[in-house]
């Protein structure tokens, strides 16, 4: 896993979409089992990219 060390203070750290790199609304510390749009082996997707893949 890559770590870029950039963290906005006072703002919740959210996962980025592995495809478009946009920030999702999934908290980085959320259990994988509770995440939506998470693909095992790939990572977190945003709803738009998820829809592209699974339409
Ligand atoms: Zn995306």
mmCIF file of the protein (N, C-alpha, C, O) and its ligand, coordinates in Angstrom:
data_MODEL
# 
_entry.id   MODEL 
# 
loop_
_entity.id 
_entity.type 
_entity.pdbx_number_of_molecules 
1 polymer     1 
2 non-polymer 1 
# 
_entity_poly.entity_id                      1 
_entity_poly.type                           'polypeptide(L)' 
_entity_poly.nstd_linkage                   no 
_entity_poly.nstd_monomer                   no 
_entity_poly.pdbx_seq_one_letter_code       
;(UNK)(UNK)(UNK)(UNK)(UNK)(UNK)(UNK)(UNK)(UNK)(UNK)(UNK)(UNK)(UNK)(UNK)(UNK)(UNK)
(UNK)(UNK)(UNK)(UNK)(UNK)(UNK)(UNK)(UNK)(UNK)(UNK)(UNK)(UNK)(UNK)(UNK)(UNK)(UNK)
(UNK)(UNK)(UNK)(UNK)(UNK)(UNK)(UNK)(UNK)(UNK)(UNK)(UNK)(UNK)(UNK)(UNK)(UNK)(UNK)
(UNK)(UNK)(UNK)(UNK)(UNK)(UNK)(UNK)
;
_entity_poly.pdbx_seq_one_letter_code_can   XXXXXXXXXXXXXXXXXXXXXXXXXXXXXXXXXXXXXXXXXXXXXXXXXXXXXXX 
_entity_poly.pdbx_strand_id                 A 
# 
loop_
_entity_poly_seq.entity_id 
_entity_poly_seq.num 
_entity_poly_seq.mon_id 
_entity_poly_seq.hetero 
1 1  UNK n 
1 2  UNK n 
1 3  UNK n 
1 4  UNK n 
1 5  UNK n 
1 6  UNK n 
1 7  UNK n 
1 8  UNK n 
1 9  UNK n 
1 10 UNK n 
1 11 UNK n 
1 12 UNK n 
1 13 UNK n 
1 14 UNK n 
1 15 UNK n 
1 16 UNK n 
1 17 UNK n 
1 18 UNK n 
1 19 UNK n 
1 20 UNK n 
1 21 UNK n 
1 22 UNK n 
1 23 UNK n 
1 24 UNK n 
1 25 UNK n 
1 26 UNK n 
1 27 UNK n 
1 28 UNK n 
1 29 UNK n 
1 30 UNK n 
1 31 UNK n 
1 32 UNK n 
1 33 UNK n 
1 34 UNK n 
1 35 UNK n 
1 36 UNK n 
1 37 UNK n 
1 38 UNK n 
1 39 UNK n 
1 40 UNK n 
1 41 UNK n 
1 42 UNK n 
1 43 UNK n 
1 44 UNK n 
1 45 UNK n 
1 46 UNK n 
1 47 UNK n 
1 48 UNK n 
1 49 UNK n 
1 50 UNK n 
1 51 UNK n 
1 52 UNK n 
1 53 UNK n 
1 54 UNK n 
1 55 UNK n 
# 
loop_
_struct_asym.id 
_struct_asym.entity_id 
A 1 
B 2 
# 
loop_
_chem_comp.id 
_chem_comp.type 
_chem_comp.mon_nstd_flag 
UNK 'L-peptide linking' . 
ZN  non-polymer         . 
# 
_pdbx_entity_nonpoly.entity_id   2 
_pdbx_entity_nonpoly.name        ? 
_pdbx_entity_nonpoly.comp_id     ZN 
# 
_pdbx_nonpoly_scheme.asym_id         B 
_pdbx_nonpoly_scheme.entity_id       2 
_pdbx_nonpoly_scheme.mon_id          ZN 
_pdbx_nonpoly_scheme.ndb_seq_num     1 
_pdbx_nonpoly_scheme.pdb_seq_num     101 
_pdbx_nonpoly_scheme.auth_seq_num    101 
_pdbx_nonpoly_scheme.pdb_mon_id      ZN 
_pdbx_nonpoly_scheme.auth_mon_id     ZN 
_pdbx_nonpoly_scheme.pdb_strand_id   A 
_pdbx_nonpoly_scheme.pdb_ins_code    . 
# 
loop_
_atom_site.group_PDB 
_atom_site.id 
_atom_site.type_symbol 
_atom_site.label_atom_id 
_atom_site.label_alt_id 
_atom_site.label_comp_id 
_atom_site.label_asym_id 
_atom_site.label_entity_id 
_atom_site.label_seq_id 
_atom_site.pdbx_PDB_ins_code 
_atom_site.Cartn_x 
_atom_site.Cartn_y 
_atom_site.Cartn_z 
_atom_site.occupancy 
_atom_site.B_iso_or_equiv 
_atom_site.pdbx_formal_charge 
_atom_site.auth_seq_id 
_atom_site.auth_comp_id 
_atom_site.auth_asym_id 
_atom_site.auth_atom_id 
_atom_site.pdbx_PDB_model_num 
ATOM   1   N  N  . UNK A 1 1  ? 0.833   -1.205 0.000   1.00 0.00 ? 1   UNK A N  1 
ATOM   2   C  CA . UNK A 1 1  ? 0.000   0.000  0.000   1.00 0.00 ? 1   UNK A CA 1 
ATOM   3   C  C  . UNK A 1 1  ? 0.865   1.252  0.000   1.00 0.00 ? 1   UNK A C  1 
ATOM   4   O  O  . UNK A 1 1  ? 1.857   1.343  0.723   1.00 0.00 ? 1   UNK A O  1 
ATOM   5   N  N  . UNK A 1 2  ? 0.479   2.187  -0.804  1.00 0.00 ? 2   UNK A N  1 
ATOM   6   C  CA . UNK A 1 2  ? 1.243   3.442  -0.848  1.00 0.00 ? 2   UNK A CA 1 
ATOM   7   C  C  . UNK A 1 2  ? 0.766   4.400  0.229   1.00 0.00 ? 2   UNK A C  1 
ATOM   8   O  O  . UNK A 1 2  ? -0.414  4.460  0.574   1.00 0.00 ? 2   UNK A O  1 
ATOM   9   N  N  . UNK A 1 3  ? 1.709   5.126  0.732   1.00 0.00 ? 3   UNK A N  1 
ATOM   10  C  CA . UNK A 1 3  ? 1.384   6.122  1.751   1.00 0.00 ? 3   UNK A CA 1 
ATOM   11  C  C  . UNK A 1 3  ? 2.004   7.441  1.309   1.00 0.00 ? 3   UNK A C  1 
ATOM   12  O  O  . UNK A 1 3  ? 3.213   7.508  1.089   1.00 0.00 ? 3   UNK A O  1 
ATOM   13  N  N  . UNK A 1 4  ? 1.218   8.464  1.178   1.00 0.00 ? 4   UNK A N  1 
ATOM   14  C  CA . UNK A 1 4  ? 1.837   9.707  0.720   1.00 0.00 ? 4   UNK A CA 1 
ATOM   15  C  C  . UNK A 1 4  ? 2.042   10.706 1.866   1.00 0.00 ? 4   UNK A C  1 
ATOM   16  O  O  . UNK A 1 4  ? 2.621   11.777 1.678   1.00 0.00 ? 4   UNK A O  1 
ATOM   17  N  N  . UNK A 1 5  ? 1.569   10.342 3.022   1.00 0.00 ? 5   UNK A N  1 
ATOM   18  C  CA . UNK A 1 5  ? 1.846   11.180 4.189   1.00 0.00 ? 5   UNK A CA 1 
ATOM   19  C  C  . UNK A 1 5  ? 1.095   12.491 4.240   1.00 0.00 ? 5   UNK A C  1 
ATOM   20  O  O  . UNK A 1 5  ? 1.232   13.263 5.189   1.00 0.00 ? 5   UNK A O  1 
ATOM   21  N  N  . UNK A 1 6  ? 0.296   12.739 3.209   1.00 0.00 ? 6   UNK A N  1 
ATOM   22  C  CA . UNK A 1 6  ? -0.464  13.993 3.212   1.00 0.00 ? 6   UNK A CA 1 
ATOM   23  C  C  . UNK A 1 6  ? -1.761  13.786 3.975   1.00 0.00 ? 6   UNK A C  1 
ATOM   24  O  O  . UNK A 1 6  ? -2.563  12.912 3.645   1.00 0.00 ? 6   UNK A O  1 
ATOM   25  N  N  . UNK A 1 7  ? -1.941  14.565 4.950   1.00 0.00 ? 7   UNK A N  1 
ATOM   26  C  CA . UNK A 1 7  ? -3.167  14.456 5.743   1.00 0.00 ? 7   UNK A CA 1 
ATOM   27  C  C  . UNK A 1 7  ? -3.663  15.842 6.127   1.00 0.00 ? 7   UNK A C  1 
ATOM   28  O  O  . UNK A 1 7  ? -2.956  16.617 6.771   1.00 0.00 ? 7   UNK A O  1 
ATOM   29  N  N  . UNK A 1 8  ? -4.879  16.135 5.721   1.00 0.00 ? 8   UNK A N  1 
ATOM   30  C  CA . UNK A 1 8  ? -5.451  17.409 6.142   1.00 0.00 ? 8   UNK A CA 1 
ATOM   31  C  C  . UNK A 1 8  ? -5.918  17.298 7.571   1.00 0.00 ? 8   UNK A C  1 
ATOM   32  O  O  . UNK A 1 8  ? -6.721  16.429 7.909   1.00 0.00 ? 8   UNK A O  1 
ATOM   33  N  N  . UNK A 1 9  ? -5.421  18.164 8.394   1.00 0.00 ? 9   UNK A N  1 
ATOM   34  C  CA . UNK A 1 9  ? -5.844  18.138 9.783   1.00 0.00 ? 9   UNK A CA 1 
ATOM   35  C  C  . UNK A 1 9  ? -7.274  18.658 9.904   1.00 0.00 ? 9   UNK A C  1 
ATOM   36  O  O  . UNK A 1 9  ? -7.672  19.596 9.214   1.00 0.00 ? 9   UNK A O  1 
ATOM   37  N  N  . UNK A 1 10 ? -8.018  18.040 10.775  1.00 0.00 ? 10  UNK A N  1 
ATOM   38  C  CA . UNK A 1 10 ? -9.396  18.462 10.982  1.00 0.00 ? 10  UNK A CA 1 
ATOM   39  C  C  . UNK A 1 10 ? -10.343 17.905 9.930   1.00 0.00 ? 10  UNK A C  1 
ATOM   40  O  O  . UNK A 1 10 ? -11.559 18.077 10.022  1.00 0.00 ? 10  UNK A O  1 
ATOM   41  N  N  . UNK A 1 11 ? -9.783  17.245 8.939   1.00 0.00 ? 11  UNK A N  1 
ATOM   42  C  CA . UNK A 1 11 ? -10.625 16.643 7.919   1.00 0.00 ? 11  UNK A CA 1 
ATOM   43  C  C  . UNK A 1 11 ? -10.450 15.140 7.973   1.00 0.00 ? 11  UNK A C  1 
ATOM   44  O  O  . UNK A 1 11 ? -9.339  14.627 8.099   1.00 0.00 ? 11  UNK A O  1 
ATOM   45  N  N  . UNK A 1 12 ? -11.568 14.450 7.874   1.00 0.00 ? 12  UNK A N  1 
ATOM   46  C  CA . UNK A 1 12 ? -11.523 13.005 7.913   1.00 0.00 ? 12  UNK A CA 1 
ATOM   47  C  C  . UNK A 1 12 ? -10.758 12.480 6.706   1.00 0.00 ? 12  UNK A C  1 
ATOM   48  O  O  . UNK A 1 12 ? -10.979 12.922 5.578   1.00 0.00 ? 12  UNK A O  1 
ATOM   49  N  N  . UNK A 1 13 ? -9.870  11.547 6.947   1.00 0.00 ? 13  UNK A N  1 
ATOM   50  C  CA . UNK A 1 13 ? -9.108  10.948 5.840   1.00 0.00 ? 13  UNK A CA 1 
ATOM   51  C  C  . UNK A 1 13 ? -10.003 9.963  5.112   1.00 0.00 ? 13  UNK A C  1 
ATOM   52  O  O  . UNK A 1 13 ? -10.539 9.034  5.716   1.00 0.00 ? 13  UNK A O  1 
ATOM   53  N  N  . UNK A 1 14 ? -10.159 10.166 3.833   1.00 0.00 ? 14  UNK A N  1 
ATOM   54  C  CA . UNK A 1 14 ? -10.998 9.276  3.049   1.00 0.00 ? 14  UNK A CA 1 
ATOM   55  C  C  . UNK A 1 14 ? -10.181 8.537  2.006   1.00 0.00 ? 14  UNK A C  1 
ATOM   56  O  O  . UNK A 1 14 ? -9.134  9.004  1.556   1.00 0.00 ? 14  UNK A O  1 
ATOM   57  N  N  . UNK A 1 15 ? -10.685 7.377  1.638   1.00 0.00 ? 15  UNK A N  1 
ATOM   58  C  CA . UNK A 1 15 ? -10.028 6.598  0.604   1.00 0.00 ? 15  UNK A CA 1 
ATOM   59  C  C  . UNK A 1 15 ? -10.187 7.272  -0.746  1.00 0.00 ? 15  UNK A C  1 
ATOM   60  O  O  . UNK A 1 15 ? -11.171 7.967  -1.000  1.00 0.00 ? 15  UNK A O  1 
ATOM   61  N  N  . UNK A 1 16 ? -9.210  7.058  -1.601  1.00 0.00 ? 16  UNK A N  1 
ATOM   62  C  CA . UNK A 1 16 ? -9.335  7.547  -2.970  1.00 0.00 ? 16  UNK A CA 1 
ATOM   63  C  C  . UNK A 1 16 ? -9.685  6.393  -3.886  1.00 0.00 ? 16  UNK A C  1 
ATOM   64  O  O  . UNK A 1 16 ? -9.301  5.247  -3.653  1.00 0.00 ? 16  UNK A O  1 
ATOM   65  N  N  . UNK A 1 17 ? -10.418 6.720  -4.924  1.00 0.00 ? 17  UNK A N  1 
ATOM   66  C  CA . UNK A 1 17 ? -10.756 5.739  -5.947  1.00 0.00 ? 17  UNK A CA 1 
ATOM   67  C  C  . UNK A 1 17 ? -9.475  5.288  -6.638  1.00 0.00 ? 17  UNK A C  1 
ATOM   68  O  O  . UNK A 1 17 ? -8.653  6.120  -7.024  1.00 0.00 ? 17  UNK A O  1 
ATOM   69  N  N  . UNK A 1 18 ? -9.299  3.981  -6.796  1.00 0.00 ? 18  UNK A N  1 
ATOM   70  C  CA . UNK A 1 18 ? -8.064  3.471  -7.397  1.00 0.00 ? 18  UNK A CA 1 
ATOM   71  C  C  . UNK A 1 18 ? -8.017  3.736  -8.899  1.00 0.00 ? 18  UNK A C  1 
ATOM   72  O  O  . UNK A 1 18 ? -6.956  3.620  -9.512  1.00 0.00 ? 18  UNK A O  1 
ATOM   73  N  N  . UNK A 1 19 ? -9.142  4.087  -9.492  1.00 0.00 ? 19  UNK A N  1 
ATOM   74  C  CA . UNK A 1 19 ? -9.168  4.317  -10.934 1.00 0.00 ? 19  UNK A CA 1 
ATOM   75  C  C  . UNK A 1 19 ? -9.016  5.802  -11.263 1.00 0.00 ? 19  UNK A C  1 
ATOM   76  O  O  . UNK A 1 19 ? -8.112  6.177  -12.010 1.00 0.00 ? 19  UNK A O  1 
ATOM   77  N  N  . UNK A 1 20 ? -9.877  6.641  -10.723 1.00 0.00 ? 20  UNK A N  1 
ATOM   78  C  CA . UNK A 1 20 ? -9.843  8.057  -11.101 1.00 0.00 ? 20  UNK A CA 1 
ATOM   79  C  C  . UNK A 1 20 ? -9.141  8.919  -10.052 1.00 0.00 ? 20  UNK A C  1 
ATOM   80  O  O  . UNK A 1 20 ? -8.937  10.113 -10.268 1.00 0.00 ? 20  UNK A O  1 
ATOM   81  N  N  . UNK A 1 21 ? -8.776  8.331  -8.940  1.00 0.00 ? 21  UNK A N  1 
ATOM   82  C  CA . UNK A 1 21 ? -8.053  9.028  -7.869  1.00 0.00 ? 21  UNK A CA 1 
ATOM   83  C  C  . UNK A 1 21 ? -8.880  10.101 -7.180  1.00 0.00 ? 21  UNK A C  1 
ATOM   84  O  O  . UNK A 1 21 ? -8.342  10.896 -6.409  1.00 0.00 ? 21  UNK A O  1 
ATOM   85  N  N  . UNK A 1 22 ? -10.142 10.133 -7.439  1.00 0.00 ? 22  UNK A N  1 
ATOM   86  C  CA . UNK A 1 22 ? -10.983 11.076 -6.719  1.00 0.00 ? 22  UNK A CA 1 
ATOM   87  C  C  . UNK A 1 22 ? -11.211 10.581 -5.307  1.00 0.00 ? 22  UNK A C  1 
ATOM   88  O  O  . UNK A 1 22 ? -11.192 9.378  -5.048  1.00 0.00 ? 22  UNK A O  1 
ATOM   89  N  N  . UNK A 1 23 ? -11.424 11.502 -4.408  1.00 0.00 ? 23  UNK A N  1 
ATOM   90  C  CA . UNK A 1 23 ? -11.677 11.115 -3.037  1.00 0.00 ? 23  UNK A CA 1 
ATOM   91  C  C  . UNK A 1 23 ? -13.099 10.572 -2.926  1.00 0.00 ? 23  UNK A C  1 
ATOM   92  O  O  . UNK A 1 23 ? -14.048 11.173 -3.430  1.00 0.00 ? 23  UNK A O  1 
ATOM   93  N  N  . UNK A 1 24 ? -13.230 9.445  -2.268  1.00 0.00 ? 24  UNK A N  1 
ATOM   94  C  CA . UNK A 1 24 ? -14.558 8.895  -2.033  1.00 0.00 ? 24  UNK A CA 1 
ATOM   95  C  C  . UNK A 1 24 ? -15.033 9.354  -0.661  1.00 0.00 ? 24  UNK A C  1 
ATOM   96  O  O  . UNK A 1 24 ? -14.314 10.045 0.060   1.00 0.00 ? 24  UNK A O  1 
ATOM   97  N  N  . UNK A 1 25 ? -16.261 8.958  -0.309  1.00 0.00 ? 25  UNK A N  1 
ATOM   98  C  CA . UNK A 1 25 ? -16.726 9.315  1.033   1.00 0.00 ? 25  UNK A CA 1 
ATOM   99  C  C  . UNK A 1 25 ? -16.544 8.157  2.002   1.00 0.00 ? 25  UNK A C  1 
ATOM   100 O  O  . UNK A 1 25 ? -17.196 8.103  3.045   1.00 0.00 ? 25  UNK A O  1 
ATOM   101 N  N  . UNK A 1 26 ? -15.658 7.233  1.653   1.00 0.00 ? 26  UNK A N  1 
ATOM   102 C  CA . UNK A 1 26 ? -15.378 6.094  2.517   1.00 0.00 ? 26  UNK A CA 1 
ATOM   103 C  C  . UNK A 1 26 ? -14.211 6.432  3.435   1.00 0.00 ? 26  UNK A C  1 
ATOM   104 O  O  . UNK A 1 26 ? -13.102 6.665  2.953   1.00 0.00 ? 26  UNK A O  1 
ATOM   105 N  N  . UNK A 1 27 ? -14.433 6.462  4.727   1.00 0.00 ? 27  UNK A N  1 
ATOM   106 C  CA . UNK A 1 27 ? -13.335 6.759  5.656   1.00 0.00 ? 27  UNK A CA 1 
ATOM   107 C  C  . UNK A 1 27 ? -12.222 5.725  5.537   1.00 0.00 ? 27  UNK A C  1 
ATOM   108 O  O  . UNK A 1 27 ? -12.486 4.532  5.388   1.00 0.00 ? 27  UNK A O  1 
ATOM   109 N  N  . UNK A 1 28 ? -10.982 6.188  5.603   1.00 0.00 ? 28  UNK A N  1 
ATOM   110 C  CA . UNK A 1 28 ? -9.845  5.294  5.420   1.00 0.00 ? 28  UNK A CA 1 
ATOM   111 C  C  . UNK A 1 28 ? -9.774  4.218  6.496   1.00 0.00 ? 28  UNK A C  1 
ATOM   112 O  O  . UNK A 1 28 ? -9.183  3.160  6.282   1.00 0.00 ? 28  UNK A O  1 
ATOM   113 N  N  . UNK A 1 29 ? -10.369 4.482  7.641   1.00 0.00 ? 29  UNK A N  1 
ATOM   114 C  CA . UNK A 1 29 ? -10.274 3.502  8.725   1.00 0.00 ? 29  UNK A CA 1 
ATOM   115 C  C  . UNK A 1 29 ? -11.495 2.593  8.802   1.00 0.00 ? 29  UNK A C  1 
ATOM   116 O  O  . UNK A 1 29 ? -11.643 1.826  9.753   1.00 0.00 ? 29  UNK A O  1 
ATOM   117 N  N  . UNK A 1 30 ? -12.356 2.675  7.816   1.00 0.00 ? 30  UNK A N  1 
ATOM   118 C  CA . UNK A 1 30 ? -13.546 1.822  7.823   1.00 0.00 ? 30  UNK A CA 1 
ATOM   119 C  C  . UNK A 1 30 ? -13.169 0.378  7.471   1.00 0.00 ? 30  UNK A C  1 
ATOM   120 O  O  . UNK A 1 30 ? -12.360 0.131  6.578   1.00 0.00 ? 30  UNK A O  1 
ATOM   121 N  N  . UNK A 1 31 ? -13.765 -0.547 8.182   1.00 0.00 ? 31  UNK A N  1 
ATOM   122 C  CA . UNK A 1 31 ? -13.527 -1.966 7.888   1.00 0.00 ? 31  UNK A CA 1 
ATOM   123 C  C  . UNK A 1 31 ? -13.910 -2.276 6.450   1.00 0.00 ? 31  UNK A C  1 
ATOM   124 O  O  . UNK A 1 31 ? -14.913 -1.777 5.938   1.00 0.00 ? 31  UNK A O  1 
ATOM   125 N  N  . UNK A 1 32 ? -13.107 -3.096 5.816   1.00 0.00 ? 32  UNK A N  1 
ATOM   126 C  CA . UNK A 1 32 ? -13.350 -3.430 4.416   1.00 0.00 ? 32  UNK A CA 1 
ATOM   127 C  C  . UNK A 1 32 ? -14.708 -4.105 4.236   1.00 0.00 ? 32  UNK A C  1 
ATOM   128 O  O  . UNK A 1 32 ? -15.398 -3.891 3.239   1.00 0.00 ? 32  UNK A O  1 
ATOM   129 N  N  . UNK A 1 33 ? -15.066 -4.907 5.202   1.00 0.00 ? 33  UNK A N  1 
ATOM   130 C  CA . UNK A 1 33 ? -16.346 -5.600 5.116   1.00 0.00 ? 33  UNK A CA 1 
ATOM   131 C  C  . UNK A 1 33 ? -17.555 -4.685 5.136   1.00 0.00 ? 33  UNK A C  1 
ATOM   132 O  O  . UNK A 1 33 ? -18.650 -5.087 4.742   1.00 0.00 ? 33  UNK A O  1 
ATOM   133 N  N  . UNK A 1 34 ? -17.362 -3.453 5.593   1.00 0.00 ? 34  UNK A N  1 
ATOM   134 C  CA . UNK A 1 34 ? -18.464 -2.498 5.695   1.00 0.00 ? 34  UNK A CA 1 
ATOM   135 C  C  . UNK A 1 34 ? -18.472 -1.508 4.543   1.00 0.00 ? 34  UNK A C  1 
ATOM   136 O  O  . UNK A 1 34 ? -19.382 -0.688 4.427   1.00 0.00 ? 34  UNK A O  1 
ATOM   137 N  N  . UNK A 1 35 ? -17.467 -1.584 3.697   1.00 0.00 ? 35  UNK A N  1 
ATOM   138 C  CA . UNK A 1 35 ? -17.352 -0.590 2.631   1.00 0.00 ? 35  UNK A CA 1 
ATOM   139 C  C  . UNK A 1 35 ? -18.255 -0.904 1.459   1.00 0.00 ? 35  UNK A C  1 
ATOM   140 O  O  . UNK A 1 35 ? -18.530 -2.065 1.153   1.00 0.00 ? 35  UNK A O  1 
ATOM   141 N  N  . UNK A 1 36 ? -18.709 0.150  0.810   1.00 0.00 ? 36  UNK A N  1 
ATOM   142 C  CA . UNK A 1 36 ? -19.407 -0.025 -0.454  1.00 0.00 ? 36  UNK A CA 1 
ATOM   143 C  C  . UNK A 1 36 ? -18.399 0.271  -1.555  1.00 0.00 ? 36  UNK A C  1 
ATOM   144 O  O  . UNK A 1 36 ? -17.453 1.033  -1.354  1.00 0.00 ? 36  UNK A O  1 
ATOM   145 N  N  . UNK A 1 37 ? -18.600 -0.318 -2.681  1.00 0.00 ? 37  UNK A N  1 
ATOM   146 C  CA . UNK A 1 37 ? -17.775 -0.077 -3.874  1.00 0.00 ? 37  UNK A CA 1 
ATOM   147 C  C  . UNK A 1 37 ? -16.328 -0.499 -3.670  1.00 0.00 ? 37  UNK A C  1 
ATOM   148 O  O  . UNK A 1 37 ? -15.431 0.024  -4.331  1.00 0.00 ? 37  UNK A O  1 
ATOM   149 N  N  . UNK A 1 38 ? -16.093 -1.440 -2.760  1.00 0.00 ? 38  UNK A N  1 
ATOM   150 C  CA . UNK A 1 38 ? -14.739 -1.920 -2.555  1.00 0.00 ? 38  UNK A CA 1 
ATOM   151 C  C  . UNK A 1 38 ? -14.556 -3.226 -3.307  1.00 0.00 ? 38  UNK A C  1 
ATOM   152 O  O  . UNK A 1 38 ? -15.370 -4.139 -3.167  1.00 0.00 ? 38  UNK A O  1 
ATOM   153 N  N  . UNK A 1 39 ? -13.495 -3.329 -4.106  1.00 0.00 ? 39  UNK A N  1 
ATOM   154 C  CA . UNK A 1 39 ? -13.233 -4.543 -4.871  1.00 0.00 ? 39  UNK A CA 1 
ATOM   155 C  C  . UNK A 1 39 ? -12.026 -5.236 -4.271  1.00 0.00 ? 39  UNK A C  1 
ATOM   156 O  O  . UNK A 1 39 ? -10.933 -4.672 -4.215  1.00 0.00 ? 39  UNK A O  1 
ATOM   157 N  N  . UNK A 1 40 ? -12.233 -6.456 -3.826  1.00 0.00 ? 40  UNK A N  1 
ATOM   158 C  CA . UNK A 1 40 ? -11.121 -7.198 -3.249  1.00 0.00 ? 40  UNK A CA 1 
ATOM   159 C  C  . UNK A 1 40 ? -10.046 -7.418 -4.304  1.00 0.00 ? 40  UNK A C  1 
ATOM   160 O  O  . UNK A 1 40 ? -10.353 -7.828 -5.423  1.00 0.00 ? 40  UNK A O  1 
ATOM   161 N  N  . UNK A 1 41 ? -8.811  -7.154 -3.967  1.00 0.00 ? 41  UNK A N  1 
ATOM   162 C  CA . UNK A 1 41 ? -7.712  -7.312 -4.915  1.00 0.00 ? 41  UNK A CA 1 
ATOM   163 C  C  . UNK A 1 41 ? -7.437  -6.053 -5.723  1.00 0.00 ? 41  UNK A C  1 
ATOM   164 O  O  . UNK A 1 41 ? -6.366  -5.917 -6.314  1.00 0.00 ? 41  UNK A O  1 
ATOM   165 N  N  . UNK A 1 42 ? -8.381  -5.145 -5.752  1.00 0.00 ? 42  UNK A N  1 
ATOM   166 C  CA . UNK A 1 42 ? -8.188  -3.888 -6.495  1.00 0.00 ? 42  UNK A CA 1 
ATOM   167 C  C  . UNK A 1 42 ? -8.127  -2.723 -5.531  1.00 0.00 ? 42  UNK A C  1 
ATOM   168 O  O  . UNK A 1 42 ? -7.130  -2.003 -5.481  1.00 0.00 ? 42  UNK A O  1 
ATOM   169 N  N  . UNK A 1 43 ? -9.178  -2.537 -4.774  1.00 0.00 ? 43  UNK A N  1 
ATOM   170 C  CA . UNK A 1 43 ? -9.206  -1.454 -3.807  1.00 0.00 ? 43  UNK A CA 1 
ATOM   171 C  C  . UNK A 1 43 ? -10.519 -0.706 -3.861  1.00 0.00 ? 43  UNK A C  1 
ATOM   172 O  O  . UNK A 1 43 ? -11.531 -1.200 -4.358  1.00 0.00 ? 43  UNK A O  1 
ATOM   173 N  N  . UNK A 1 44 ? -10.465 0.503  -3.332  1.00 0.00 ? 44  UNK A N  1 
ATOM   174 C  CA . UNK A 1 44 ? -11.676 1.303  -3.225  1.00 0.00 ? 44  UNK A CA 1 
ATOM   175 C  C  . UNK A 1 44 ? -12.001 1.992  -4.539  1.00 0.00 ? 44  UNK A C  1 
ATOM   176 O  O  . UNK A 1 44 ? -11.134 2.597  -5.171  1.00 0.00 ? 44  UNK A O  1 
ATOM   177 N  N  . UNK A 1 45 ? -13.246 1.894  -4.935  1.00 0.00 ? 45  UNK A N  1 
ATOM   178 C  CA . UNK A 1 45 ? -13.710 2.615  -6.117  1.00 0.00 ? 45  UNK A CA 1 
ATOM   179 C  C  . UNK A 1 45 ? -14.709 3.677  -5.701  1.00 0.00 ? 45  UNK A C  1 
ATOM   180 O  O  . UNK A 1 45 ? -15.314 3.592  -4.633  1.00 0.00 ? 45  UNK A O  1 
ATOM   181 N  N  . UNK A 1 46 ? -14.876 4.679  -6.553  1.00 0.00 ? 46  UNK A N  1 
ATOM   182 C  CA . UNK A 1 46 ? -15.958 5.633  -6.336  1.00 0.00 ? 46  UNK A CA 1 
ATOM   183 C  C  . UNK A 1 46 ? -17.209 5.058  -6.993  1.00 0.00 ? 46  UNK A C  1 
ATOM   184 O  O  . UNK A 1 46 ? -17.109 4.154  -7.822  1.00 0.00 ? 46  UNK A O  1 
ATOM   185 N  N  . UNK A 1 47 ? -18.366 5.563  -6.638  1.00 0.00 ? 47  UNK A N  1 
ATOM   186 C  CA . UNK A 1 47 ? -19.607 5.012  -7.210  1.00 0.00 ? 47  UNK A CA 1 
ATOM   187 C  C  . UNK A 1 47 ? -19.623 5.065  -8.731  1.00 0.00 ? 47  UNK A C  1 
ATOM   188 O  O  . UNK A 1 47 ? -20.130 4.143  -9.370  1.00 0.00 ? 47  UNK A O  1 
ATOM   189 N  N  . UNK A 1 48 ? -19.088 6.110  -9.316  1.00 0.00 ? 48  UNK A N  1 
ATOM   190 C  CA . UNK A 1 48 ? -19.108 6.253  -10.779 1.00 0.00 ? 48  UNK A CA 1 
ATOM   191 C  C  . UNK A 1 48 ? -18.271 5.165  -11.446 1.00 0.00 ? 48  UNK A C  1 
ATOM   192 O  O  . UNK A 1 48 ? -18.721 4.543  -12.408 1.00 0.00 ? 48  UNK A O  1 
ATOM   193 N  N  . UNK A 1 49 ? -17.059 4.931  -10.946 1.00 0.00 ? 49  UNK A N  1 
ATOM   194 C  CA . UNK A 1 49 ? -16.216 3.910  -11.552 1.00 0.00 ? 49  UNK A CA 1 
ATOM   195 C  C  . UNK A 1 49 ? -16.771 2.521  -11.289 1.00 0.00 ? 49  UNK A C  1 
ATOM   196 O  O  . UNK A 1 49 ? -16.668 1.639  -12.141 1.00 0.00 ? 49  UNK A O  1 
ATOM   197 N  N  . UNK A 1 50 ? -17.343 2.325  -10.145 1.00 0.00 ? 50  UNK A N  1 
ATOM   198 C  CA . UNK A 1 50 ? -17.950 1.041  -9.829  1.00 0.00 ? 50  UNK A CA 1 
ATOM   199 C  C  . UNK A 1 50 ? -19.053 0.735  -10.841 1.00 0.00 ? 50  UNK A C  1 
ATOM   200 O  O  . UNK A 1 50 ? -19.160 -0.386 -11.338 1.00 0.00 ? 50  UNK A O  1 
ATOM   201 N  N  . UNK A 1 51 ? -19.849 1.716  -11.131 1.00 0.00 ? 51  UNK A N  1 
ATOM   202 C  CA . UNK A 1 51 ? -20.940 1.550  -12.080 1.00 0.00 ? 51  UNK A CA 1 
ATOM   203 C  C  . UNK A 1 51 ? -20.400 1.247  -13.476 1.00 0.00 ? 51  UNK A C  1 
ATOM   204 O  O  . UNK A 1 51 ? -20.970 0.441  -14.210 1.00 0.00 ? 51  UNK A O  1 
ATOM   205 N  N  . UNK A 1 52 ? -19.297 1.899  -13.832 1.00 0.00 ? 52  UNK A N  1 
ATOM   206 C  CA . UNK A 1 52 ? -18.683 1.626  -15.136 1.00 0.00 ? 52  UNK A CA 1 
ATOM   207 C  C  . UNK A 1 52 ? -18.284 0.161  -15.254 1.00 0.00 ? 52  UNK A C  1 
ATOM   208 O  O  . UNK A 1 52 ? -18.459 -0.454 -16.306 1.00 0.00 ? 52  UNK A O  1 
ATOM   209 N  N  . UNK A 1 53 ? -17.751 -0.392 -14.179 1.00 0.00 ? 53  UNK A N  1 
ATOM   210 C  CA . UNK A 1 53 ? -17.265 -1.766 -14.202 1.00 0.00 ? 53  UNK A CA 1 
ATOM   211 C  C  . UNK A 1 53 ? -18.387 -2.789 -14.122 1.00 0.00 ? 53  UNK A C  1 
ATOM   212 O  O  . UNK A 1 53 ? -18.294 -3.868 -14.708 1.00 0.00 ? 53  UNK A O  1 
ATOM   213 N  N  . UNK A 1 54 ? -19.421 -2.457 -13.414 1.00 0.00 ? 54  UNK A N  1 
ATOM   214 C  CA . UNK A 1 54 ? -20.450 -3.456 -13.104 1.00 0.00 ? 54  UNK A CA 1 
ATOM   215 C  C  . UNK A 1 54 ? -21.807 -3.116 -13.684 1.00 0.00 ? 54  UNK A C  1 
ATOM   216 O  O  . UNK A 1 54 ? -22.836 -3.528 -13.147 1.00 0.00 ? 54  UNK A O  1 
ATOM   217 N  N  . UNK A 1 55 ? -21.819 -2.388 -14.748 1.00 0.00 ? 55  UNK A N  1 
ATOM   218 C  CA . UNK A 1 55 ? -23.125 -2.067 -15.335 1.00 0.00 ? 55  UNK A CA 1 
ATOM   219 C  C  . UNK A 1 55 ? -23.631 -3.227 -16.162 1.00 0.00 ? 55  UNK A C  1 
ATOM   220 O  O  . UNK A 1 55 ? -24.716 -3.148 -16.737 1.00 0.00 ? 55  UNK A O  1 
HETATM 221 ZN ZN . ZN  B 2 .  ? -13.420 6.634  -9.639  1.00 0.00 ? 101 ZN  A ZN 1 
# 
